[in-house]
Amino acid sequence: MPKIPNLVYAKIHVGSVVKAGRPLALYSATETTYWKRSEDWAVKAAENFDHFVDLHSEPLPEGTAGIVLRETDHLNLLSKDKRNHLTAVCLDAEEKAIHKGTVHVSTEVGQPESGQGGAGEPAGQDKPKKDV
C-alpha cells in the first residue's frame, strides 16, 4: 500500500526570521492529512520554532519564502536523520509547498535562553483528524 503524504491544509502565521539575507515567514500547521490542532496548540507548538530555524545550518530549497512547522520535536529511528528534530515544509512566495521541500530542523543545537528546548507540546498532542 503506498504511503499517503502528510500534506499541510491549513496554517497560521507565527513569526519571521532572516536566513541568508532573505526574510522567511514562519507558520505552524493547524491541519494536515492526518490531524487537526487548534490555533492555540499551533502557537504553542511553534514556541521556539524561530530559534531553531535561525540556527538551522543546512540550505533551504531554492525559492523558499516561508516554512511551516508540521511535526513537533521528535526522533524517528526509522529515518536516516537520527537527530531530535522538527519536521517542516518549505513554501514558495505564493505559499505553495516546494517539491522536495520537507526539512528536518534540528532541536539538538543551542537551546533557547529560557531553557525550554523543543518546540512546544509533545508530538502526541496533535488531535486525530475528524470529518467536518
N, CA, C and O atoms as a Tinker XYZ file with bonds, in Angstrom:
   528  protein
     1  N      0.853000   -1.176000    0.000000    73     2
     2  CA     0.000000    0.000000    0.000000    64     1     3
     3  C      0.899000    1.241000    0.000000    63     2     4     5
     4  O      1.787000    1.352000    0.845000    81     3
     5  N      0.684000    2.171000   -0.933000    73     3     6
     6  CA     1.526000    3.364000   -0.992000    64     5     7
     7  C      1.262000    4.289000    0.194000    63     6     8     9
     8  O      0.140000    4.388000    0.689000    81     7
     9  N      2.313000    4.957000    0.631000    73     7    10
    10  CA     2.199000    5.903000    1.742000    64     9    11
    11  C      1.526000    7.186000    1.253000    63    10    12    13
    12  O      1.880000    7.719000    0.201000    81    11
    13  N      0.569000    7.667000    2.012000    73    11    14
    14  CA    -0.109000    8.922000    1.681000    64    13    15
    15  C      0.701000   10.060000    2.287000    63    14    16    17
    16  O      0.966000   10.052000    3.489000    81    15
    17  N      1.102000   11.047000    1.472000    73    15    18
    18  CA     1.909000   12.148000    2.017000    64    17    19
    19  C      1.138000   12.957000    3.058000    63    18    20    21
    20  O     -0.077000   13.133000    2.954000    81    19
    21  N      1.864000   13.445000    4.057000    73    19    22
    22  CA     1.263000   14.260000    5.108000    64    21    23
    23  C      1.305000   15.719000    4.654000    63    22    24    25
    24  O      2.265000   16.438000    4.933000    81    23
    25  N      0.262000   16.144000    3.956000    73    23    26
    26  CA     0.181000   17.497000    3.405000    64    25    27
    27  C     -0.375000   18.472000    4.433000    63    26    28    29
    28  O     -1.166000   18.090000    5.296000    81    27
    29  N      0.038000   19.722000    4.339000    73    27    30
    30  CA    -0.485000   20.786000    5.196000    64    29    31
    31  C     -1.654000   21.443000    4.471000    63    30    32    33
    32  O     -1.502000   21.934000    3.352000    81    31
    33  N     -2.832000   21.450000    5.117000    73    31    34
    34  CA    -4.025000   22.057000    4.524000    64    33    35
    35  C     -4.355000   23.421000    5.111000    63    34    36    37
    36  O     -4.987000   24.243000    4.447000    81    35
    37  N     -3.932000   23.673000    6.357000    73    35    38
    38  CA    -4.219000   24.964000    6.994000    64    37    39
    39  C     -3.065000   25.304000    7.922000    63    38    40    41
    40  O     -2.412000   24.420000    8.477000    81    39
    41  N     -2.824000   26.603000    8.080000    73    39    42
    42  CA    -1.696000   27.061000    8.894000    64    41    43
    43  C     -1.997000   28.447000    9.424000    63    42    44    45
    44  O     -2.899000   29.135000    8.946000    81    43
    45  N     -1.208000   28.849000   10.440000    73    43    46
    46  CA    -1.291000   30.221000   10.941000    64    45    47
    47  C      0.117000   30.808000   10.951000    63    46    48    49
    48  O      1.107000   30.098000   11.128000    81    47
    49  N      0.177000   32.111000   10.758000    73    47    50
    50  CA     1.459000   32.827000   10.774000    64    49    51
    51  C      1.900000   32.990000   12.223000    63    50    52    53
    52  O      1.124000   33.430000   13.071000    81    51
    53  N      3.175000   32.625000   12.504000    73    51    54
    54  CA     3.662000   32.701000   13.885000    64    53    55
    55  C      4.932000   33.535000   14.032000    63    54    56    57
    56  O      5.469000   33.643000   15.135000    81    55
    57  N      5.423000   34.128000   12.940000    73    55    58
    58  CA     6.615000   34.961000   13.058000    64    57    59
    59  C      7.402000   35.020000   11.778000    63    58    60    61
    60  O      6.907000   34.670000   10.706000    81    59
    61  N      8.649000   35.472000   11.900000    73    59    62
    62  CA     9.538000   35.549000   10.742000    64    61    63
    63  C     10.987000   35.568000   11.219000    63    62    64    65
    64  O     11.277000   35.929000   12.360000    81    63
    65  N     11.879000   35.178000   10.335000    73    63    66
    66  CA    13.317000   35.238000   10.563000    64    65    67
    67  C     13.971000   35.667000    9.262000    63    66    68    69
    68  O     13.331000   35.679000    8.210000    81    67
    69  N     15.241000   36.017000    9.336000    73    67    70
    70  CA    16.016000   36.304000    8.134000    64    69    71
    71  C     17.081000   35.219000    8.021000    63    70    72    73
    72  O     17.879000   35.029000    8.939000    81    71
    73  N     17.092000   34.506000    6.891000    73    71    74
    74  CA    18.080000   33.451000    6.627000    64    73    75
    75  C     18.794000   33.793000    5.315000    63    74    76    77
    76  O     18.155000   34.096000    4.308000    81    75
    77  N     20.101000   33.741000    5.346000    73    75    78
    78  CA    20.909000   34.014000    4.150000    64    77    79
    79  C     20.491000   35.335000    3.499000    63    78    80    81
    80  O     20.456000   35.450000    2.274000    81    79
    81  N     20.177000   36.324000    4.333000    73    79    82
    82  CA    19.831000   37.648000    3.832000    64    81    83
    83  C     18.433000   37.802000    3.282000    63    82    84    85
    84  O     18.095000   38.859000    2.750000    81    83
    85  N     17.608000   36.770000    3.397000    73    83    86
    86  CA    16.233000   36.904000    2.881000    64    85    87
    87  C     15.230000   36.607000    3.998000    63    86    88    89
    88  O     15.457000   35.716000    4.817000    81    87
    89  N     14.125000   37.351000    4.029000    73    87    90
    90  CA    13.116000   37.116000    5.065000    64    89    91
    91  C     12.362000   35.809000    4.806000    63    90    92    93
    92  O     12.067000   35.457000    3.663000    81    91
    93  N     12.062000   35.108000    5.886000    73    91    94
    94  CA    11.262000   33.885000    5.814000    64    93    95
    95  C     10.073000   34.024000    6.747000    63    94    96    97
    96  O     10.240000   34.302000    7.934000    81    95
    97  N      8.876000   33.831000    6.216000    73    95    98
    98  CA     7.677000   33.810000    7.050000    64    97    99
    99  C      7.601000   32.448000    7.731000    63    98   100   101
   100  O      7.877000   31.421000    7.112000    81    99
   101  N      7.227000   32.445000    9.008000    73    99   102
   102  CA     7.098000   31.207000    9.772000    64   101   103
   103  C      5.628000   30.928000   10.052000    63   102   104   105
   104  O      4.873000   31.822000   10.433000    81   103
   105  N      5.240000   29.682000    9.858000    73   103   106
   106  CA     3.865000   29.251000   10.068000    64   105   107
   107  C      3.860000   27.993000   10.930000    63   106   108   109
   108  O      4.874000   27.307000   11.056000    81   107
   109  N      2.712000   27.706000   11.515000    73   107   110
   110  CA     2.508000   26.453000   12.225000    64   109   111
   111  C      1.229000   25.831000   11.668000    63   110   112   113
   112  O      0.196000   26.494000   11.566000    81   111
   113  N      1.311000   24.555000   11.311000    73   111   114
   114  CA     0.159000   23.868000   10.723000    64   113   115
   115  C     -0.961000   23.698000   11.748000    63   114   116   117
   116  O     -0.717000   23.411000   12.920000    81   115
   117  N     -2.184000   23.880000   11.278000    73   115   118
   118  CA    -3.364000   23.601000   12.104000    64   117   119
   119  C     -4.151000   22.409000   11.557000    63   118   120   121
   120  O     -5.018000   21.867000   12.242000    81   119
   121  N     -3.846000   22.001000   10.313000    73   119   122
   122  CA    -4.491000   20.816000    9.738000    64   121   123
   123  C     -3.568000   20.194000    8.696000    63   122   124   125
   124  O     -3.008000   20.883000    7.844000    81   123
   125  N     -3.426000   18.865000    8.789000    73   123   126
   126  CA    -2.669000   18.113000    7.791000    64   125   127
   127  C     -3.526000   16.941000    7.322000    63   126   128   129
   128  O     -4.680000   16.793000    7.724000    81   127
   129  N     -2.950000   16.133000    6.486000    73   127   130
   130  CA    -3.638000   14.938000    6.009000    64   129   131
   131  C     -4.122000   14.077000    7.163000    63   130   132   133
   132  O     -5.188000   13.467000    7.084000    81   131
   133  N     -3.337000   14.027000    8.237000    73   131   134
   134  CA    -3.602000   13.086000    9.322000    64   133   135
   135  C     -4.194000   13.678000   10.592000    63   134   136   137
   136  O     -4.698000   12.920000   11.421000    81   135
   137  N     -4.161000   14.987000   10.787000    73   135   138
   138  CA    -4.632000   15.538000   12.056000    64   137   139
   139  C     -5.035000   17.008000   11.933000    63   138   140   141
   140  O     -4.734000   17.691000   10.954000    81   139
   141  N     -5.738000   17.459000   12.987000    73   139   142
   142  CA    -6.066000   18.876000   13.176000    64   141   143
   143  C     -5.606000   19.259000   14.568000    63   142   144   145
   144  O     -5.637000   18.439000   15.485000    81   143
   145  N     -5.175000   20.513000   14.729000    73   143   146
   146  CA    -4.905000   21.032000   16.072000    64   145   147
   147  C     -5.422000   22.457000   16.116000    63   146   148   149
   148  O     -5.490000   23.141000   15.095000    81   147
   149  N     -5.783000   22.893000   17.308000    73   147   150
   150  CA    -6.326000   24.239000   17.474000    64   149   151
   151  C     -5.235000   25.272000   17.204000    63   150   152   153
   152  O     -4.045000   24.956000   17.224000    81   151
   153  N     -5.655000   26.501000   16.955000    73   151   154
   154  CA    -4.679000   27.574000   16.767000    64   153   155
   155  C     -3.841000   27.766000   18.029000    63   154   156   157
   156  O     -2.649000   28.061000   17.944000    81   155
   157  N     -4.464000   27.600000   19.204000    73   155   158
   158  CA    -3.706000   27.712000   20.457000    64   157   159
   159  C     -2.580000   26.680000   20.511000    63   158   160   161
   160  O     -1.455000   27.006000   20.890000    81   159
   161  N     -2.888000   25.414000   20.126000    73   159   162
   162  CA    -1.854000   24.369000   20.120000    64   161   163
   163  C     -0.807000   24.672000   19.059000    63   162   164   165
   164  O      0.381000   24.436000   19.277000    81   163
   165  N     -1.233000   25.190000   17.919000    73   163   166
   166  CA    -0.280000   25.507000   16.847000    64   165   167
   167  C      0.700000   26.582000   17.305000    63   166   168   169
   168  O      1.893000   26.492000   17.015000    81   167
   169  N      0.211000   27.595000   18.016000    73   167   170
   170  CA     1.088000   28.646000   18.543000    64   169   171
   171  C      2.038000   28.055000   19.579000    63   170   172   173
   172  O      3.233000   28.348000   19.559000    81   171
   173  N      1.520000   27.230000   20.482000    73   171   174
   174  CA     2.366000   26.600000   21.496000    64   173   175
   175  C      3.423000   25.700000   20.847000    63   174   176   177
   176  O      4.579000   25.697000   21.271000    81   175
   177  N      3.035000   24.942000   19.827000    73   175   178
   178  CA     3.974000   24.059000   19.127000    64   177   179
   179  C      5.125000   24.843000   18.518000    63   178   180   181
   180  O      6.250000   24.347000   18.451000    81   179
   181  N      4.852000   26.056000   18.076000    73   179   182
   182  CA     5.855000   26.874000   17.384000    64   181   183
   183  C      6.614000   27.803000   18.328000    63   182   184   185
   184  O      7.310000   28.714000   17.879000    81   183
   185  N      6.482000   27.578000   19.617000    73   183   186
   186  CA     7.063000   28.468000   20.625000    64   185   187
   187  C      8.532000   28.817000   20.364000    63   186   188   189
   188  O      8.908000   29.982000   20.497000    81   187
   189  N      9.358000   27.858000   20.001000    73   187   190
   190  CA    10.784000   28.110000   19.738000    64   189   191
   191  C     11.168000   27.843000   18.291000    63   190   192   193
   192  O     12.350000   27.707000   17.974000    81   191
   193  N     10.176000   27.768000   17.413000    73   191   194
   194  CA    10.424000   27.465000   16.005000    64   193   195
   195  C     11.377000   28.480000   15.386000    63   194   196   197
   196  O     12.291000   28.101000   14.654000    81   195
   197  N     11.175000   29.761000   15.670000    73   195   198
   198  CA    12.046000   30.789000   15.098000    64   197   199
   199  C     13.500000   30.575000   15.510000    63   198   200   201
   200  O     14.410000   30.727000   14.694000    81   199
   201  N     13.713000   30.225000   16.764000    73   199   202
   202  CA    15.070000   29.989000   17.277000    64   201   203
   203  C     15.756000   28.851000   16.509000    63   202   204   205
   204  O     16.899000   28.992000   16.072000    81   203
   205  N     15.050000   27.723000   16.350000    73   203   206
   206  CA    15.661000   26.570000   15.698000    64   205   207
   207  C     15.818000   26.777000   14.189000    63   206   208   209
   208  O     16.789000   26.295000   13.606000    81   207
   209  N     14.887000   27.481000   13.550000    73   207   210
   210  CA    15.054000   27.803000   12.124000    64   209   211
   211  C     16.253000   28.730000   11.956000    63   210   212   213
   212  O     17.043000   28.566000   11.026000    81   211
   213  N     16.388000   29.697000   12.851000    73   211   214
   214  CA    17.521000   30.617000   12.783000    64   213   215
   215  C     18.850000   29.867000   12.875000    63   214   216   217
   216  O     19.814000   30.239000   12.205000    81   215
   217  N     18.913000   28.816000   13.697000    73   215   218
   218  CA    20.143000   28.037000   13.872000    64   217   219
   219  C     20.309000   26.921000   12.830000    63   218   220   221
   220  O     21.367000   26.296000   12.760000    81   219
   221  N     19.289000   26.675000   12.036000    73   219   222
   222  CA    19.337000   25.604000   11.027000    64   221   223
   223  C     20.452000   25.905000   10.028000    63   222   224   225
   224  O     20.431000   26.937000    9.358000    81   223
   225  N     21.426000   24.999000    9.933000    73   223   226
   226  CA    22.612000   25.277000    9.123000    64   225   227
   227  C     22.553000   24.721000    7.702000    63   226   228   229
   228  O     23.360000   25.112000    6.859000    81   227
   229  N     21.635000   23.839000    7.427000    73   227   230
   230  CA    21.541000   23.256000    6.089000    64   229   231
   231  C     20.801000   24.219000    5.164000    63   230   232   233
   232  O     19.894000   24.927000    5.602000    81   231
   233  N     21.185000   24.249000    3.884000    73   231   234
   234  CA    20.491000   25.161000    2.961000    64   233   235
   235  C     19.030000   24.760000    2.769000    63   234   236   237
   236  O     18.693000   23.577000    2.731000    81   235
   237  N     18.185000   25.761000    2.650000    73   235   238
   238  CA    16.776000   25.523000    2.352000    64   237   239
   239  C     16.623000   25.449000    0.837000    63   238   240   241
   240  O     17.456000   25.994000    0.112000    81   239
   241  N     15.579000   24.786000    0.341000    73   239   242
   242  CA    15.392000   24.680000   -1.105000    64   241   243
   243  C     15.319000   26.063000   -1.779000    63   242   244   245
   244  O     14.834000   27.033000   -1.197000    81   243
   245  N     15.805000   26.117000   -2.994000    73   243   246
   246  CA    15.753000   27.352000   -3.791000    64   245   247
   247  C     14.326000   27.879000   -3.833000    63   246   248   249
   248  O     13.385000   27.115000   -4.045000    81   247
   249  N     14.164000   29.181000   -3.631000    73   247   250
   250  CA    12.851000   29.812000   -3.716000    64   249   251
   251  C     12.052000   29.779000   -2.426000    63   250   252   253
   252  O     10.894000   30.196000   -2.422000    81   251
   253  N     12.628000   29.297000   -1.325000    73   251   254
   254  CA    11.897000   29.245000   -0.063000    64   253   255
   255  C     11.617000   30.659000    0.451000    63   254   256   257
   256  O     12.535000   31.457000    0.642000    81   255
   257  N     10.344000   30.952000    0.670000    73   255   258
   258  CA     9.927000   32.249000    1.204000    64   257   259
   259  C      9.250000   32.092000    2.564000    63   258   260   261
   260  O      9.075000   33.067000    3.295000    81   259
   261  N      8.873000   30.867000    2.894000    73   259   262
   262  CA     8.220000   30.579000    4.170000    64   261   263
   263  C      8.455000   29.134000    4.548000    63   262   264   265
   264  O      8.849000   28.309000    3.724000    81   263
   265  N      8.204000   28.849000    5.814000    73   263   266
   266  CA     8.399000   27.484000    6.306000    64   265   267
   267  C      7.318000   27.191000    7.349000    63   266   268   269
   268  O      7.071000   27.991000    8.252000    81   267
   269  N      6.677000   26.022000    7.202000    73   267   270
   270  CA     5.563000   25.630000    8.068000    64   269   271
   271  C      6.007000   24.499000    8.988000    63   270   272   273
   272  O      6.478000   23.462000    8.523000    81   271
   273  N      5.856000   24.701000   10.287000    73   271   274
   274  CA     6.090000   23.633000   11.251000    64   273   275
   275  C      4.951000   22.629000   11.110000    63   274   276   277
   276  O      3.790000   22.960000   11.349000    81   275
   277  N      5.291000   21.400000   10.721000    73   275   278
   278  CA     4.272000   20.363000   10.564000    64   277   279
   279  C      4.274000   19.404000   11.742000    63   278   280   281
   280  O      3.215000   19.062000   12.269000    81   279
   281  N      5.465000   18.967000   12.162000    73   279   282
   282  CA     5.562000   17.999000   13.258000    64   281   283
   283  C      6.450000   18.559000   14.357000    63   282   284   285
   284  O      7.513000   19.120000   14.090000    81   283
   285  N      6.007000   18.402000   15.580000    73   283   286
   286  CA     6.744000   18.903000   16.730000    64   285   287
   287  C      7.981000   18.049000   16.985000    63   286   288   289
   288  O      8.213000   17.059000   16.291000    81   287
   289  N      8.765000   18.430000   17.970000    73   287   290
   290  CA    10.033000   17.797000   18.294000    64   289   291
   291  C      9.878000   16.287000   18.456000    63   290   292   293
   292  O      9.084000   15.819000   19.272000    81   291
   293  N     10.641000   15.536000   17.673000    73   291   294
   294  CA    10.569000   14.081000   17.741000    64   293   295
   295  C     11.861000   13.451000   17.219000    63   294   296   297
   296  O     12.711000   14.126000   16.637000    81   295
   297  N     11.982000   12.175000   17.439000    73   295   298
   298  CA    13.095000   11.383000   16.946000    64   297   299
   299  C     12.487000   10.238000   16.141000    63   298   300   301
   300  O     11.606000    9.529000   16.628000    81   299
   301  N     12.955000   10.062000   14.918000    73   299   302
   302  CA    12.450000    8.985000   14.075000    64   301   303
   303  C     13.581000    8.005000   13.827000    63   302   304   305
   304  O     14.449000    8.254000   12.990000    81   303
   305  N     13.578000    6.908000   14.537000    73   303   306
   306  CA    14.660000    5.926000   14.420000    64   305   307
   307  C     14.653000    5.199000   13.077000    63   306   308   309
   308  O     15.645000    4.567000   12.715000    81   307
   309  N     13.554000    5.280000   12.341000    73   307   310
   310  CA    13.485000    4.634000   11.035000    64   309   311
   311  C     14.020000    5.521000    9.921000    63   310   312   313
   312  O     14.201000    5.063000    8.793000    81   311
   313  N     14.272000    6.776000   10.228000    73   311   314
   314  CA    14.757000    7.738000    9.244000    64   313   315
   315  C     16.280000    7.720000    9.193000    63   314   316   317
   316  O     16.936000    7.258000   10.127000    81   315
   317  N     16.837000    8.229000    8.095000    73   315   318
   318  CA    18.289000    8.412000    8.011000    64   317   319
   319  C     18.741000    9.482000    8.998000    63   318   320   321
   320  O     19.874000    9.453000    9.479000    81   319
   321  N     17.851000   10.427000    9.299000    73   319   322
   322  CA    18.154000   11.535000   10.213000    64   321   323
   323  C     17.818000   11.103000   11.633000    63   322   324   325
   324  O     16.645000   11.065000   12.005000    81   323
   325  N     18.815000   10.782000   12.418000    73   323   326
   326  CA    18.603000   10.247000   13.773000    64   325   327
   327  C     18.593000   11.338000   14.852000    63   326   328   329
   328  O     18.603000   11.022000   16.041000    81   327
   329  N     18.575000   12.599000   14.459000    73   327   330
   330  CA    18.558000   13.688000   15.436000    64   329   331
   331  C     17.134000   13.945000   15.928000    63   330   332   333
   332  O     16.163000   13.620000   15.244000    81   331
   333  N     17.020000   14.534000   17.127000    73   331   334
   334  CA    15.739000   15.117000   17.521000    64   333   335
   335  C     15.532000   16.300000   16.592000    63   334   336   337
   336  O     16.446000   17.095000   16.368000    81   335
   337  N     14.332000   16.411000   16.056000    73   335   338
   338  CA    14.100000   17.468000   15.076000    64   337   339
   339  C     12.615000   17.825000   14.959000    63   338   340   341
   340  O     11.733000   17.103000   15.424000    81   339
   341  N     12.388000   18.959000   14.324000    73   339   342
   342  CA    11.060000   19.400000   13.916000    64   341   343
   343  C     10.949000   19.084000   12.434000    63   342   344   345
   344  O     11.935000   19.216000   11.709000    81   343
   345  N      9.794000   18.676000   11.967000    73   343   346
   346  CA     9.608000   18.487000   10.533000    64   345   347
   347  C      8.828000   19.685000   10.020000    63   346   348   349
   348  O      7.784000   20.048000   10.562000    81   347
   349  N      9.356000   20.292000    8.966000    73   347   350
   350  CA     8.741000   21.498000    8.410000    64   349   351
   351  C      8.665000   21.379000    6.896000    63   350   352   353
   352  O      9.378000   20.584000    6.283000    81   351
   353  N      7.794000   22.177000    6.307000    73   351   354
   354  CA     7.588000   22.198000    4.865000    64   353   355
   355  C      7.914000   23.603000    4.362000    63   354   356   357
   356  O      7.399000   24.594000    4.879000    81   355
   357  N      8.777000   23.675000    3.344000    73   355   358
   358  CA     9.160000   24.967000    2.767000    64   357   359
   359  C      8.121000   25.397000    1.732000    63   358   360   361
   360  O      7.598000   24.588000    0.966000    81   359
   361  N      7.846000   26.695000    1.741000    73   359   362
   362  CA     6.856000   27.276000    0.838000    64   361   363
   363  C      7.513000   28.289000   -0.088000    63   362   364   365
   364  O      8.504000   28.924000    0.274000    81   363
   365  N      6.953000   28.435000   -1.290000    73   363   366
   366  CA     7.435000   29.467000   -2.203000    64   365   367
   367  C      6.724000   30.790000   -1.902000    63   366   368   369
   368  O      5.952000   30.871000   -0.946000    81   367
   369  N      6.972000   31.806000   -2.693000    73   367   370
   370  CA     6.394000   33.137000   -2.463000    64   369   371
   371  C      4.868000   33.144000   -2.569000    63   370   372   373
   372  O      4.216000   34.038000   -2.030000    81   371
   373  N      4.300000   32.162000   -3.253000    73   371   374
   374  CA     2.836000   32.057000   -3.367000    64   373   375
   375  C      2.244000   31.150000   -2.290000    63   374   376   377
   376  O      1.070000   30.785000   -2.355000    81   375
   377  N      3.071000   30.784000   -1.291000    73   375   378
   378  CA     2.689000   29.917000   -0.175000    64   377   379
   379  C      2.286000   28.521000   -0.622000    63   378   380   381
   380  O      1.433000   27.881000   -0.007000    81   379
   381  N      2.912000   28.055000   -1.702000    73   379   382
   382  CA     2.705000   26.689000   -2.166000    64   381   383
   383  C      3.913000   25.854000   -1.744000    63   382   384   385
   384  O      5.043000   26.342000   -1.757000    81   383
   385  N      3.675000   24.595000   -1.371000    73   383   386
   386  CA     4.758000   23.710000   -0.945000    64   385   387
   387  C      5.751000   23.518000   -2.087000    63   386   388   389
   388  O      5.369000   23.318000   -3.240000    81   387
   389  N      7.022000   23.584000   -1.741000    73   387   390
   390  CA     8.093000   23.375000   -2.710000    64   389   391
   391  C      8.326000   21.881000   -2.846000    63   390   392   393
   392  O      8.402000   21.164000   -1.848000    81   391
   393  N      8.441000   21.407000   -4.098000    73   391   394
   394  CA     8.724000   19.990000   -4.345000    64   393   395
   395  C     10.012000   19.596000   -3.634000    63   394   396   397
   396  O     11.029000   20.277000   -3.761000    81   395
   397  N      9.967000   18.500000   -2.889000    73   395   398
   398  CA    11.102000   18.043000   -2.081000    64   397   399
   399  C     11.502000   19.095000   -1.048000    63   398   400   401
   400  O     12.680000   19.251000   -0.726000    81   399
   401  N     10.502000   19.812000   -0.535000    73   399   402
   402  CA    10.749000   20.904000    0.405000    64   401   403
   403  C     10.527000   20.557000    1.862000    63   402   404   405
   404  O     10.428000   21.458000    2.695000    81   403
   405  N     10.444000   19.266000    2.199000    73   403   406
   406  CA    10.333000   18.885000    3.605000    64   405   407
   407  C     11.724000   18.893000    4.217000    63   406   408   409
   408  O     12.653000   18.297000    3.671000    81   407
   409  N     11.866000   19.573000    5.360000    73   407   410
   410  CA    13.172000   19.667000    6.020000    64   409   411
   411  C     13.048000   19.247000    7.479000    63   410   412   413
   412  O     11.993000   19.386000    8.097000    81   411
   413  N     14.147000   18.732000    8.009000    73   411   414
   414  CA    14.254000   18.419000    9.429000    64   413   415
   415  C     15.095000   19.518000   10.065000    63   414   416   417
   416  O     16.264000   19.701000    9.726000    81   415
   417  N     14.480000   20.243000   10.990000    73   415   418
   418  CA    15.158000   21.332000   11.701000    64   417   419
   419  C     15.592000   20.778000   13.052000    63   418   420   421
   420  O     14.755000   20.468000   13.899000    81   419
   421  N     16.896000   20.654000   13.249000    73   419   422
   422  CA    17.420000   20.046000   14.469000    64   421   423
   423  C     17.044000   20.855000   15.704000    63   422   424   425
   424  O     17.072000   22.086000   15.698000    81   423
   425  N     16.692000   20.127000   16.767000    73   423   426
   426  CA    16.467000   20.762000   18.071000    64   425   427
   427  C     17.605000   20.407000   19.018000    63   426   428   429
   428  O     17.524000   20.658000   20.221000    81   427
   429  N     18.666000   19.823000   18.469000    73   427   430
   430  CA    19.818000   19.442000   19.276000    64   429   431
   431  C     20.895000   20.518000   19.269000    63   430   432   433
   432  O     21.974000   20.322000   19.828000    81   431
   433  N     20.608000   21.654000   18.639000    73   431   434
   434  CA    21.532000   22.787000   18.628000    64   433   435
   435  C     21.211000   23.667000   19.823000    63   434   436   437
   436  O     20.335000   23.315000   20.614000    81   435
   437  N     21.887000   24.799000   19.985000    73   435   438
   438  CA    21.704000   25.667000   21.148000    64   437   439
   439  C     20.259000   25.858000   21.559000    63   438   440   441
   440  O     19.404000   26.209000   20.746000    81   439
   441  N     20.006000   25.622000   22.818000    73   439   442
   442  CA    18.656000   25.759000   23.360000    64   441   443
   443  C     18.322000   27.246000   23.555000    63   442   444   445
   444  O     19.219000   28.059000   23.778000    81   443
   445  N     17.043000   27.596000   23.473000    73   443   446
   446  CA    16.633000   28.983000   23.730000    64   445   447
   447  C     17.048000   29.405000   25.134000    63   446   448   449
   448  O     17.190000   28.565000   26.022000    81   447
   449  N     17.241000   30.702000   25.331000    73   447   450
   450  CA    17.694000   31.214000   26.624000    64   449   451
   451  C     16.763000   30.852000   27.771000    63   450   452   453
   452  O     17.205000   30.736000   28.914000    81   451
   453  N     15.492000   30.673000   27.483000    73   451   454
   454  CA    14.547000   30.307000   28.533000    64   453   455
   455  C     14.837000   28.907000   29.053000    63   454   456   457
   456  O     14.333000   28.514000   30.105000    81   455
   457  N     15.659000   28.146000   28.310000    73   455   458
   458  CA    15.993000   26.788000   28.714000    64   457   459
   459  C     14.900000   25.790000   28.418000    63   458   460   461
   460  O     14.952000   24.653000   28.887000    81   459
   461  N     13.895000   26.206000   27.632000    73   459   462
   462  CA    12.759000   25.333000   27.390000    64   461   463
   463  C     13.027000   24.284000   26.339000    63   462   464   465
   464  O     12.396000   23.231000   26.430000    81   463
   465  N     13.842000   24.436000   25.403000    73   463   466
   466  CA    14.106000   23.395000   24.412000    64   465   467
   467  C     12.856000   22.902000   23.719000    63   466   468   469
   468  O     11.745000   23.146000   24.190000    81   467
   469  N     13.022000   22.219000   22.619000    73   467   470
   470  CA    11.891000   21.676000   21.872000    64   469   471
   471  C     11.065000   22.776000   21.254000    63   470   472   473
   472  O     11.499000   23.925000   21.173000    81   471
   473  N      9.877000   22.424000   20.820000    73   471   474
   474  CA     9.029000   23.399000   20.142000    64   473   475
   475  C      7.609000   23.306000   20.638000    63   474   476   477
   476  O      6.680000   23.247000   19.833000    81   475
   477  N      7.415000   23.292000   21.929000    73   475   478
   478  CA     6.053000   23.281000   22.434000    64   477   479
   479  C      5.609000   21.898000   22.844000    63   478   480   481
   480  O      6.367000   21.150000   23.461000    81   479
   481  N      4.386000   21.559000   22.504000    73   479   482
   482  CA     3.793000   20.327000   23.004000    64   481   483
   483  C      4.431000   19.102000   22.381000    63   482   484   485
   484  O      4.946000   19.169000   21.265000    81   483
   485  N      4.405000   17.990000   23.084000    73   483   486
   486  CA     4.909000   16.751000   22.510000    64   485   487
   487  C      4.091000   16.346000   21.298000    63   486   488   489
   488  O      2.927000   16.726000   21.174000    81   487
   489  N      4.688000   15.585000   20.414000    73   487   490
   490  CA     4.024000   15.193000   19.176000    64   489   491
   491  C      2.669000   14.536000   19.435000    63   490   492   493
   492  O      1.766000   14.664000   18.609000    81   491
   493  N      2.507000   13.857000   20.527000    73   491   494
   494  CA     1.255000   13.168000   20.829000    64   493   495
   495  C      0.080000   14.093000   21.104000    63   494   496   497
   496  O     -1.045000   13.617000   21.253000    81   495
   497  N      0.305000   15.388000   21.177000    73   495   498
   498  CA    -0.780000   16.314000   21.466000    64   497   499
   499  C     -1.591000   16.675000   20.233000    63   498   500   501
   500  O     -2.648000   17.293000   20.361000    81   499
   501  N     -1.126000   16.306000   19.033000    73   499   502
   502  CA    -1.910000   16.564000   17.841000    64   501   503
   503  C     -3.178000   15.725000   17.914000    63   502   504   505
   504  O     -3.140000   14.559000   18.306000    81   503
   505  N     -4.288000   16.317000   17.537000    73   503   506
   506  CA    -5.554000   15.606000   17.606000    64   505   507
   507  C     -5.808000   14.876000   16.295000    63   506   508   509
   508  O     -5.549000   15.430000   15.227000    81   507
   509  N     -6.306000   13.648000   16.351000    73   507   510
   510  CA    -6.622000   12.933000   15.109000    64   509   511
   511  C     -7.604000   13.752000   14.282000    63   510   512   513
   512  O     -8.482000   14.425000   14.821000    81   511
   513  N     -7.441000   13.684000   12.973000    73   511   514
   514  CA    -8.317000   14.431000   12.087000    64   513   515
   515  C     -9.744000   13.875000   12.164000    63   514   516   517
   516  O     -9.958000   12.663000   12.174000    81   515
   517  N    -10.702000   14.790000   12.218000    73   515   518
   518  CA   -12.104000   14.408000   12.264000    64   517   519
   519  C    -12.779000   14.915000   11.005000    63   518   520   521
   520  O    -12.392000   15.949000   10.462000    81   519
   521  N    -13.764000   14.209000   10.549000    73   519   522
   522  CA   -14.539000   14.683000    9.417000    64   521   523
   523  C    -15.326000   15.903000    9.836000    63   522   524   525
   524  O    -15.952000   15.920000   10.896000    81   523
   525  N    -15.290000   16.932000    8.994000    73   523   526
   526  CA   -16.024000   18.157000    9.298000    64   525   527
   527  C    -17.057000   18.446000    8.259000    63   526   528
   528  O    -17.770000   19.445000    8.359000    81   527
